[in-house]
Amino acid sequence: MSADFSCYLVRHTKVGVPPDLCYGQTDVPLADSFNQEKKGVRMGISGTPDVVLSSPLSRCAKLSSYLAEGQKVRYDDRLMELSFGDWEGRRWNELDSKETGTWMQDFVNNKPPGGESFLDLAARIQSFWDDLLKLNRDALIVTHQGVIKALLAHLTGADLEYAIRFKISYGGITHITVSGEMIGIDYINRV
Protein backbone atom coordinates (compact mmCIF):
# COMPACT_ATOMS: atom_id res chain seq x y z
CA MET A 1 0.00 0.00 0.00
CA SER A 2 1.31 3.42 -0.96
CA ALA A 3 0.68 6.27 1.47
CA ASP A 4 1.65 9.93 1.72
CA PHE A 5 1.31 11.59 5.13
CA SER A 6 3.23 12.68 8.18
CA CYS A 7 2.64 12.11 11.84
CA TYR A 8 4.00 13.40 15.10
CA LEU A 9 4.45 10.79 17.82
CA VAL A 10 4.48 12.55 21.18
CA ARG A 11 5.31 10.97 24.52
CA HIS A 12 3.28 12.37 27.41
CA THR A 13 5.00 14.87 29.70
CA LYS A 14 6.48 14.11 33.14
CA VAL A 15 4.35 12.27 35.65
CA GLY A 16 3.86 13.12 39.30
CA VAL A 17 4.78 9.77 40.84
CA PRO A 18 7.85 8.33 42.59
CA PRO A 19 10.52 7.29 40.04
CA ASP A 20 10.47 3.66 41.22
CA LEU A 21 6.72 3.13 40.68
CA CYS A 22 5.60 0.55 38.12
CA TYR A 23 2.74 2.27 36.30
CA GLY A 24 2.35 0.99 32.72
CA GLN A 25 -1.44 1.15 32.36
CA THR A 26 -2.11 2.63 35.79
CA ASP A 27 -3.69 6.06 35.42
CA VAL A 28 -1.22 8.37 37.16
CA PRO A 29 -1.23 12.17 37.46
CA LEU A 30 1.01 14.51 35.53
CA ALA A 31 3.75 16.49 37.26
CA ASP A 32 3.09 20.04 38.43
CA SER A 33 5.26 21.24 35.54
CA PHE A 34 2.63 20.15 32.96
CA ASN A 35 1.46 23.67 32.03
CA GLN A 36 5.02 24.69 31.16
CA GLU A 37 5.92 21.41 29.45
CA LYS A 38 2.84 21.33 27.20
CA LYS A 39 3.87 24.66 25.67
CA GLY A 40 7.31 23.26 24.86
CA VAL A 41 5.71 20.27 23.15
CA ARG A 42 3.40 22.53 21.13
CA MET A 43 6.40 24.50 19.86
CA GLY A 44 7.86 21.29 18.39
CA ILE A 45 4.84 20.59 16.21
CA SER A 46 4.24 22.48 12.99
CA GLY A 47 1.02 22.59 11.03
CA THR A 48 -2.39 21.28 11.90
CA PRO A 49 -2.97 17.52 11.75
CA ASP A 50 -5.99 16.01 10.05
CA VAL A 51 -6.54 13.70 12.99
CA VAL A 52 -5.48 13.61 16.65
CA LEU A 53 -5.11 10.16 18.22
CA SER A 54 -4.28 9.37 21.82
CA SER A 55 -3.94 6.75 24.48
CA PRO A 56 -7.00 7.03 26.73
CA LEU A 57 -4.85 7.22 29.88
CA SER A 58 -5.17 10.68 31.45
CA ARG A 59 -1.45 11.52 31.16
CA CYS A 60 -1.90 11.36 27.37
CA ALA A 61 -5.50 12.54 27.17
CA LYS A 62 -4.71 15.83 28.92
CA LEU A 63 -1.82 16.59 26.56
CA SER A 64 -3.70 15.49 23.43
CA SER A 65 -6.67 17.71 24.35
CA TYR A 66 -4.34 20.69 24.64
CA LEU A 67 -2.49 19.92 21.40
CA ALA A 68 -5.73 19.25 19.47
CA GLU A 69 -6.69 22.92 19.80
CA GLY A 70 -10.40 22.21 19.61
CA GLN A 71 -10.25 19.20 17.28
CA LYS A 72 -11.88 16.00 18.41
CA VAL A 73 -9.40 13.53 19.91
CA ARG A 74 -9.82 9.88 18.97
CA TYR A 75 -8.80 7.56 21.80
CA ASP A 76 -7.36 4.17 20.92
CA ASP A 77 -6.58 1.46 23.49
CA ARG A 78 -3.81 0.15 21.23
CA LEU A 79 -1.84 3.28 22.14
CA MET A 80 -1.79 2.38 25.85
CA GLU A 81 1.50 1.56 27.56
CA LEU A 82 2.60 -2.00 28.31
CA SER A 83 0.42 -3.69 30.92
CA PHE A 84 2.47 -4.79 33.90
CA GLY A 85 -0.53 -6.72 35.26
CA ASP A 86 -0.17 -7.55 38.97
CA TRP A 87 2.87 -5.27 39.25
CA GLU A 88 0.89 -2.13 38.36
CA GLY A 89 0.94 0.58 41.01
CA ARG A 90 3.64 -1.12 43.08
CA ARG A 91 7.24 -0.09 43.65
CA TRP A 92 9.82 -2.10 41.73
CA ASN A 93 11.76 -2.98 44.89
CA GLU A 94 8.61 -4.49 46.44
CA LEU A 95 8.18 -6.98 43.62
CA ASP A 96 9.35 -10.58 43.74
CA SER A 97 12.94 -10.42 42.48
CA LYS A 98 12.74 -13.89 40.92
CA GLU A 99 9.68 -12.87 38.85
CA THR A 100 11.18 -9.56 37.75
CA GLY A 101 14.50 -11.25 37.00
CA THR A 102 12.84 -13.83 34.77
CA TRP A 103 10.87 -11.10 33.00
CA MET A 104 13.94 -8.91 32.44
CA GLN A 105 15.91 -11.81 30.96
CA ASP A 106 13.42 -11.92 28.08
CA PHE A 107 10.97 -9.01 28.36
CA VAL A 108 10.17 -9.37 24.67
CA ASN A 109 8.48 -12.75 25.20
CA ASN A 110 7.89 -13.00 28.96
CA LYS A 111 4.90 -11.41 30.65
CA PRO A 112 4.61 -9.98 34.14
CA PRO A 113 1.92 -11.90 36.08
CA GLY A 114 -1.41 -10.86 34.57
CA GLY A 115 0.32 -8.50 32.14
CA GLU A 116 1.61 -8.52 28.59
CA SER A 117 4.95 -9.04 26.88
CA PHE A 118 6.68 -6.44 24.74
CA LEU A 119 5.81 -8.70 21.80
CA ASP A 120 2.11 -8.29 22.70
CA LEU A 121 2.52 -4.51 22.76
CA ALA A 122 4.37 -4.61 19.43
CA ALA A 123 1.53 -6.59 17.84
CA ARG A 124 -1.10 -4.06 18.87
CA ILE A 125 0.99 -1.10 17.72
CA GLN A 126 1.63 -2.80 14.35
CA SER A 127 -2.15 -3.17 14.01
CA PHE A 128 -2.53 0.53 14.83
CA TRP A 129 0.14 1.47 12.25
CA ASP A 130 -1.55 -0.63 9.56
CA ASP A 131 -4.80 1.24 10.21
CA LEU A 132 -2.97 4.59 10.12
CA LEU A 133 -1.49 3.70 6.73
CA LYS A 134 -5.02 2.98 5.44
CA LEU A 135 -6.25 6.28 6.89
CA ASN A 136 -3.43 8.07 5.01
CA ARG A 137 -3.91 11.41 6.78
CA ASP A 138 -1.57 13.69 8.72
CA ALA A 139 -1.78 12.73 12.37
CA LEU A 140 -0.77 13.79 15.84
CA ILE A 141 -0.42 10.81 18.18
CA VAL A 142 0.04 11.17 21.95
CA THR A 143 1.19 7.97 23.60
CA HIS A 144 3.80 6.31 25.81
CA GLN A 145 7.48 5.44 25.69
CA GLY A 146 7.00 1.68 25.20
CA VAL A 147 4.54 2.22 22.36
CA ILE A 148 6.90 4.62 20.58
CA LYS A 149 9.83 2.23 20.99
CA ALA A 150 7.79 -0.67 19.59
CA LEU A 151 6.63 1.40 16.61
CA LEU A 152 10.15 2.64 15.87
CA ALA A 153 11.40 -0.96 15.97
CA HIS A 154 8.68 -1.91 13.50
CA LEU A 155 9.47 0.99 11.16
CA THR A 156 13.26 0.59 11.28
CA GLY A 157 13.39 -3.19 11.34
CA ALA A 158 15.21 -3.15 14.70
CA ASP A 159 14.87 -6.14 17.00
CA LEU A 160 12.41 -5.55 19.82
CA GLU A 161 15.17 -6.46 22.25
CA TYR A 162 17.23 -3.56 20.90
CA ALA A 163 14.29 -1.12 20.83
CA ILE A 164 14.38 -0.78 24.60
CA ARG A 165 17.58 1.27 24.13
CA PHE A 166 15.83 4.01 22.12
CA LYS A 167 15.78 7.26 24.11
CA ILE A 168 12.32 8.80 24.24
CA SER A 169 12.13 11.70 26.72
CA TYR A 170 9.01 12.95 28.45
CA GLY A 171 7.34 15.31 26.00
CA GLY A 172 9.67 13.99 23.30
CA ILE A 173 8.51 14.22 19.70
CA THR A 174 9.25 11.89 16.82
CA HIS A 175 8.23 13.15 13.38
CA ILE A 176 7.52 10.43 10.83
CA THR A 177 6.97 11.09 7.14
CA VAL A 178 5.58 8.46 4.80
CA SER A 179 5.96 8.92 1.07
CA GLY A 180 5.04 5.90 -0.99
CA GLU A 181 7.15 3.07 0.43
CA MET A 182 9.72 5.45 2.00
CA ILE A 183 9.63 6.35 5.69
CA GLY A 184 11.58 9.21 7.25
CA ILE A 185 12.10 9.58 11.00
CA ASP A 186 13.21 12.76 12.76
CA TYR A 187 13.62 13.08 16.53
CA ILE A 188 12.64 16.36 18.15
CA ASN A 189 13.05 16.57 21.94
CA ARG A 190 11.90 19.98 23.13
CA VAL A 191 10.91 19.40 26.76
C-alpha positions in Angstrom: 0.0 0.0 0.0 1.3 3.4 -1.0 0.7 6.3 1.5 1.7 9.9 1.7 1.3 11.6 5.1 3.2 12.7 8.2 2.6 12.1 11.8 4.0 13.4 15.1 4.5 10.8 17.8 4.5 12.5 21.2 5.3 11.0 24.5 3.3 12.4 27.4 5.0 14.9 29.7 6.5 14.1 33.1 4.3 12.3 35.6 3.9 13.1 39.3 4.8 9.8 40.8 7.8 8.3 42.6 10.5 7.3 40.0 10.5 3.7 41.2 6.7 3.1 40.7 5.6 0.5 38.1 2.7 2.3 36.3 2.3 1.0 32.7 -1.4 1.1 32.4 -2.1 2.6 35.8 -3.7 6.1 35.4 -1.2 8.4 37.2 -1.2 12.2 37.5 1.0 14.5 35.5 3.8 16.5 37.3 3.1 20.0 38.4 5.3 21.2 35.5 2.6 20.1 33.0 1.5 23.7 32.0 5.0 24.7 31.2 5.9 21.4 29.4 2.8 21.3 27.2 3.9 24.7 25.7 7.3 23.3 24.9 5.7 20.3 23.1 3.4 22.5 21.1 6.4 24.5 19.9 7.9 21.3 18.4 4.8 20.6 16.2 4.2 22.5 13.0 1.0 22.6 11.0 -2.4 21.3 11.9 -3.0 17.5 11.8 -6.0 16.0 10.0 -6.5 13.7 13.0 -5.5 13.6 16.7 -5.1 10.2 18.2 -4.3 9.4 21.8 -3.9 6.7 24.5 -7.0 7.0 26.7 -4.8 7.2 29.9 -5.2 10.7 31.5 -1.5 11.5 31.2 -1.9 11.4 27.4 -5.5 12.5 27.2 -4.7 15.8 28.9 -1.8 16.6 26.6 -3.7 15.5 23.4 -6.7 17.7 24.4 -4.3 20.7 24.6 -2.5 19.9 21.4 -5.7 19.3 19.5 -6.7 22.9 19.8 -10.4 22.2 19.6 -10.2 19.2 17.3 -11.9 16.0 18.4 -9.4 13.5 19.9 -9.8 9.9 19.0 -8.8 7.6 21.8 -7.4 4.2 20.9 -6.6 1.5 23.5 -3.8 0.1 21.2 -1.8 3.3 22.1 -1.8 2.4 25.9 1.5 1.6 27.6 2.6 -2.0 28.3 0.4 -3.7 30.9 2.5 -4.8 33.9 -0.5 -6.7 35.3 -0.2 -7.6 39.0 2.9 -5.3 39.3 0.9 -2.1 38.4 0.9 0.6 41.0 3.6 -1.1 43.1 7.2 -0.1 43.6 9.8 -2.1 41.7 11.8 -3.0 44.9 8.6 -4.5 46.4 8.2 -7.0 43.6 9.3 -10.6 43.7 12.9 -10.4 42.5 12.7 -13.9 40.9 9.7 -12.9 38.9 11.2 -9.6 37.8 14.5 -11.2 37.0 12.8 -13.8 34.8 10.9 -11.1 33.0 13.9 -8.9 32.4 15.9 -11.8 31.0 13.4 -11.9 28.1 11.0 -9.0 28.4 10.2 -9.4 24.7 8.5 -12.7 25.2 7.9 -13.0 29.0 4.9 -11.4 30.7 4.6 -10.0 34.1 1.9 -11.9 36.1 -1.4 -10.9 34.6 0.3 -8.5 32.1 1.6 -8.5 28.6 5.0 -9.0 26.9 6.7 -6.4 24.7 5.8 -8.7 21.8 2.1 -8.3 22.7 2.5 -4.5 22.8 4.4 -4.6 19.4 1.5 -6.6 17.8 -1.1 -4.1 18.9 1.0 -1.1 17.7 1.6 -2.8 14.4 -2.1 -3.2 14.0 -2.5 0.5 14.8 0.1 1.5 12.2 -1.5 -0.6 9.6 -4.8 1.2 10.2 -3.0 4.6 10.1 -1.5 3.7 6.7 -5.0 3.0 5.4 -6.3 6.3 6.9 -3.4 8.1 5.0 -3.9 11.4 6.8 -1.6 13.7 8.7 -1.8 12.7 12.4 -0.8 13.8 15.8 -0.4 10.8 18.2 0.0 11.2 21.9 1.2 8.0 23.6 3.8 6.3 25.8 7.5 5.4 25.7 7.0 1.7 25.2 4.5 2.2 22.4 6.9 4.6 20.6 9.8 2.2 21.0 7.8 -0.7 19.6 6.6 1.4 16.6 10.2 2.6 15.9 11.4 -1.0 16.0 8.7 -1.9 13.5 9.5 1.0 11.2 13.3 0.6 11.3 13.4 -3.2 11.3 15.2 -3.2 14.7 14.9 -6.1 17.0 12.4 -5.6 19.8 15.2 -6.5 22.3 17.2 -3.6 20.9 14.3 -1.1 20.8 14.4 -0.8 24.6 17.6 1.3 24.1 15.8 4.0 22.1 15.8 7.3 24.1 12.3 8.8 24.2 12.1 11.7 26.7 9.0 12.9 28.5 7.3 15.3 26.0 9.7 14.0 23.3 8.5 14.2 19.7 9.3 11.9 16.8 8.2 13.1 13.4 7.5 10.4 10.8 7.0 11.1 7.1 5.6 8.5 4.8 6.0 8.9 1.1 5.0 5.9 -1.0 7.2 3.1 0.4 9.7 5.4 2.0 9.6 6.3 5.7 11.6 9.2 7.2 12.1 9.6 11.0 13.2 12.8 12.8 13.6 13.1 16.5 12.6 16.4 18.2 13.0 16.6 21.9 11.9 20.0 23.1 10.9 19.4 26.8 
